[in-house]
């Protein structure tokens, strides 16, 4: 996730490299370096990074060749694909399990956790791509080593090292400035459509994103880790991380990952590897605050939180060497997986309870269950200490650069979000037949959609659109829309061809975020309802506030998934 671009990036990198050489950065890599097991490994089982002494990163076919070699040697590894890129490249998925499995149904029947990690969503941020290949090799080819045995006894492991396959093939040395290596270049940030895949989770315009969301629906991972590289502020952490940021998702899985799991994993990493890790953030100019990124579910980690799934964002620090970024990412993913199998019963219970409570909340809503659809960032109560460097500007008006002198900063941590606009969870939403494009988008998310089944008069809350604001600047091919809308009670005559989206389903909260007109990241914002949006016009999606005395008719042709 690239955060900051400045014209002084290369000079800053040189300065920080000197600081690293003099004072160290984020700890040693003792056990994590040993865990790569590259010494004595056959050449066809080495990653491109390892073969090149971390001067290069893998192309798509090199990733595929290594995964095929692992699957050929290990009966526990099953290589499949979960989709194709815009240009038709396979998106590989390596499934490692003992006994081996090949399908989501087999994983569910095993009773084990499903642990998933993927890399290369931004193909200029390649540490995860290399680390996950190393992890795959280690687990699949050394299954009886203590850590691997515990993992395989408790989990099915899914690894997708190369997600943005087309962007990966557009390699150039200047694609991703601001990071130390690989010096022979890396891929580009967007996919072949020019879309940032980590801004596509709500609109699902890329085939890669639609394929990934289908994987999340079919496999329902207990934990998903999305691996990135970040530049931004100068600090001493080898890697920073985040739990889902959007508080509208089921609270228990989010809080467990944020407040229980990640702090303990961070403590273990320092103890085992020397790597310092902490919650993702950047300093403000005065170094008095530490700010996280957006809560909007266009970003993958907040999106998965809205789905009720435990998720982690991993951001290796760009100002460390490529080799260390790979190793710190490898150590971080492995330690999170180890923690998960140690706490399998607890994590499974939390996820199941969140799923059950989401369904129950939509069965007979009374207007008290409020769901935030717009949010603002907020600080935690207590200040925190962030280890950084003394920084000096090379010239007046220039960005300060780190010196070799370490310094701790006491800051307010802005790492949580509060709702600024909320709506009561309704029993469901009614969509007229002409909104087929919206129905299809909901199905792509895995949201269950049903036919109404018969004509009738229905009590609804109908929105009237007020102020409409369109963003002047184009973003991802869109001019985002924000509207104000007022709901009034009404009766509408609906026919059997209308669609119903009930909130009594696992993705009921996500459906609310997608369908509410005032949502900061819903389908209205992303222009899918533009032809019906205008001041004084009626919004074409209607709320059914309370449980009615009629039932829809579901059929296989209309159900989502």
Secondary structure, 3 states (H helix, E strand, C coil): CCCCCCCCHHHHHHHHHHHHHHHCCCCCCHHHHHCCCCCCCCHHHCCHHHHCCCCCCCCHHHHHHHHHHHHHHCCCEEEEEEEECCCCCEEEEEEECCCCCCCHHHHHHHCCEEEEEECCCCCCCCHHHHHHHHHHHHHHHCCCCHHHHHHHHHEEEEEECCCCHHHHHCCECCCCCCCECCCCCECCCCCCCCCCHHHCCCCCCCHHHHHHHHHHHHHCCCEEEEEEEECCCCCCCCEEEEECCCCCCCHHHHHHHHHHHHHHHHHHHHHHHCCCEEECCEECCCCCEEECCCCCCCCHHHHHHHCCCEEEEEEEECCCEHHHHHHHHHHHHHHHHHHHHHCHHHHHHHHHHHHHHHHHHHHCCCCCCEEEEEEEEECCCCCEEEEEEEEEECCCCCCEEEEEEEEEEEEEEECEEEEEEEEECCCEEEECCCCHHHHHHHHHHCCCCEECCCCEEEEEEEEEEEEEEECCCCECCECCEEEEEEEEEEEEEECCCCEEEECCCCCHHHHHHHHCCCCCCCCCCCCCCHHHCCCCCECCEEEECCCCCCCCECCCCCCCC
